[in-house]
Amino acid sequence: MTAASPESPSPLQHPGITGEPADDDVLIEKLRTRAWDPGRRFDTASVPSAWIAERYGADWFDRPNPDLRSTGSDGTVQLRSSAEEVASYYADSPRGLLFPPVTMAEVEAVERKIGRRLPDVLRRIYTEVADGGFGPDGGLVSLREGNRAPGHLSNWKSAVSVHERHRAAGVPASWFFLT
């Protein structure tokens, strides 16, 4: 029997997360924490430029910053959500979900519409964490129709609507839009 190399995770670890057991409960808890935190909910977060200048000094904008993603015409900067400035700015913000979890009956109704069962871990994410509204890039799509984030003018993307549009455009039925 050979020992596993230190670079490769054991079969009981999530790839890329050394020392972390491959336990869906651990993953669900991490996702729940992310979904509830307005600063960490997505890959980037907006922070007012004036707050940055007041807190870190006006020269903050002159220094190289690998966490800076963009500056907005609305007086904000987009930072990587893991940035210390994001954690500091959102430290006292109320925690909560954009969209509450769906029921298992709602998941099953979506599965009937798309013609396939969702993977178990995805079913758990939707029923135990949230109905989208967090995650990579623009976030996980909703299973419900009509979810709208505060301050947004249009509804959050629905997996079913996107799936139906894709099918009408000839995209294979096996493709399922997530984020």
C-alpha positions, 0 to 999 in steps of 0.5 A: 500500500502506498501513501497518498502524496501530500499534493493530492487530497485523500478520497475523503477530502474535497479537492482543493481544500486540504484537511477538509472532509468530503462531507456534504454537511460541511459544504451546506454549512459553508454555503449557508454562511456565505448566503447569509453574509451580504459582503461574501454572498457573491464573488465581489461586493460593492463598498462606497469609495468615500468609506474606503477613503475615510477608513483607509486614507485617500491614498488607498486608491493610489496603491496597487490592490489585487482585490479591486475589481472595478470602480463605479460611476455611482461612487463605489468600488467592486472588491473581491468578497474575500477582501479585508475591506469588505469584511470590515464594511459589512461587519455590522450589516444585517444578515439574511438571505435574498431568497428563502429555501424552497420546499422539496415539493417545489424542487420536484415540480421543477424536476418534472418541468425540466425532465430530470432529477437534480443532484442530491447536493443541489436539492439540499442547497435549494431546500436547506440554504436558499433559493439562489441569490448567492454564489459564484459570479452573479449567483445561483439561479432561483427555482421559483419564478418572480424572486426579486432582490431588493433594489433590483428592477427585474426578477432574479433568473429562474432556472426553469425559464432559462432552461425553457429558453435554451431548449427553444433555442436548441440547447441540449436538454441535459444542459442546466443553467445554474449561475 
